[in-house]
Amino acid sequence: MPLSWNEIRANAISFAKEWKGETREHAEGKTFWDDFFRVFGLRRRHVATFEEPVKTIKGTYKFIDLFWRGTLLVEHKSAGKSLDKAHSQGIDYIQRLHSAGRADDVPRYLIVSDFLRFALYDLEADTSVTFDLDELYKHIHAFAFIPGYQQPSLIDQNPINIAAAERLGSLRDALEDSGYKGHALERLLVRILFCLFADDTSIFDPRDAFALYIRNHTKEDGSDLGPHLAEIFDILDTPVEQRSKHMPEDLKGLPYVNGGLFAERLRITHFHRNARDALLHCTEFNWSTISPAIFGALFQSVLDSRERRQFGAHYTWEPDILKVVQSLFLDDLRSEFERIKHDRRRLSEFHIALGKLKFLDPACGCGSFLVIAYRELRQLELDVLQALSSGQRVTDISALARIDVDQFFGIELEEWPARIAEVAMWLTDHQMNLRVSTLFGNYFVRLPLKKSPTIVVGNALCLDWRDVVPPEECSYILGNPPFVGHHYQNQQQKADQDFVMSGISAHGVLDYVCNWYVKAADYIRGTRIQVAFVSTNSITQGEQVGLLWTFLVQKYKLKIHFAHRTFVWQSEARGKAHVHVVVIGFWSV
């Protein structure tokens, strides 16, 4: 189990006392960094190496003091030496990595130290912090990337996303070339993505357990990798008390995941050298930098190699999704929180109410809307918990956290996006639990998975939404139904429209998205459910207005309570990057 922040902070204090007064770089430098990684519960040699060679312009080699591929470079000096000079040397090494064609190895973080002083540089965010050894415990959260508590960066991450898609895509291509296709391939990639993410975010113990096992216990030609993966998946699906006593020592720290992710028995994958190399290349990427909100776009590009370099065209930008989430419920909930946050009784009642909210996305795809809605609701709960616990020590945060993934429901036409949505929700839950751990000091994890989002695979226009979640239990409906103009509908979509729109004459001229408005209007009638959909702006123009909105207002008494004017929607769908859309929020009067 990863260490809690309270344990890490205590270790940092002990570390500072142990190394106070040391000055000899060559004599004790390596031991110093071994002990430094133990502060976070890691064995240094599992993730980083000493004396990493880098080639100079002259063809000779220089050596990096400590190197964690893709994550961290350390330049260490004797006490009293210039940290600025050490920083310049570290940057020079990074430039040499680029020049040597090792861009994938370039780290995000640079640490320079002389035993007594530390300087940590985040080269991606262009930030730094400098402090003395005895102040390490005060700045320990700056090193959250080491134990895996790091949150994804909020800066534009499209290059990072492309790199992730290319690595996973190379693995997919290698497997498909060997004849592994269809459902089994999609399911395998979902599982591998979970394991990659788990390796880098403290789900697996020790960190990088998956990567280390693959690297150290499988043949270089890949011939035995399939059975080893099957064994790992079986362990993740088996309660600890039911596992074999003779299982490999390196896998005993894997948790029981549950949740159905590893339950299905897939046929054994026949790997080869290229496929094994592609998987190992994936393990070298820092997956903690990837937000689960983009998993859908990532997988869309992975499953179609032609789309991989067009990743940006498939990413639903979070600011656009937040226009829906904030206007539909988040702004109101945050306003209420601000009004009552100093009234403990009302705040407790508010917290209980948050745990009873339920959300439905009836066209959820890979779950981007559900993921962001859940993340924002959990962040609000975290603010509530901080207000409730002000000045008090919290010993069991799990007893206080009420919001969980089982409050979220979705309908998706195809199986693999539905499964991606489930995994994305679980991983978002884990990320938010890490955030709770950071703030309250105690490690908080929900494993084995006891609750799941409900993602129903089926045609949302043919299903009765009441069978997914009863309307009397639902609070909000949100989503981004398909953008298909009436000229471009296929036979199935036209049949769907005939079924849903039977009460509207001349409904053949309406866009496909209009069907979700009619279904939602029928579902929310007589309730207090609020709805917000992203839609092509054509439903607010021309002949569609009279046909659709007259029907909705007269039959269902719909009332629009907010809207966003036309803007360009950055969509996940191929060729849909420049659709002009509106956001319309409504309820039934």
QUISUL-V211271 format. One record per run of one state. SS is the DSSP state (hx for helix, st for strand, lp for the rest). FROM is the first residue (numbers start at 0). LEN is the number of residues. Records with the same first field share a line. If there is no record, write none. Layout:
BEGIN
SS = FROM-LEN + FROM-LEN
END
This chain:
BEGIN
lp = 0-4 + 19-5 + 39-4 + 47-1 + 55-5 + 68-3 + 76-6 + 99-3 + 105-3 + 113-3 + 122-4 + 147-10 + 177-4 + 200-8 + 217-7 + 236-3 + 242-6 + 251-6 + 258-14 + 283-3 + 289-2 + 303-1 + 314-3 + 340-3 + 354-4 + 361-6 + 388-8 + 399-5 + 412-2 + 440-8 + 449-4 + 457-7 + 467-8 + 479-6 + 488-2 + 500-6 + 509-4 + 524-5 + 540-2 + 556-1 + 569-9 + 588-1
hx = 4-15 + 24-15 + 43-4 + 82-17 + 102-3 + 132-15 + 157-20 + 181-19 + 208-9 + 224-12 + 239-3 + 248-3 + 272-11 + 286-3 + 291-12 + 304-10 + 317-23 + 343-11 + 367-21 + 396-3 + 404-3 + 414-26 + 464-3 + 485-3 + 490-10 + 506-3 + 513-11 + 536-4 + 542-14
st = 48-7 + 60-8 + 71-5 + 108-5 + 116-6 + 126-6 + 257-1 + 358-3 + 407-5 + 448-1 + 453-4 + 475-4 + 529-7 + 557-12 + 578-10
END
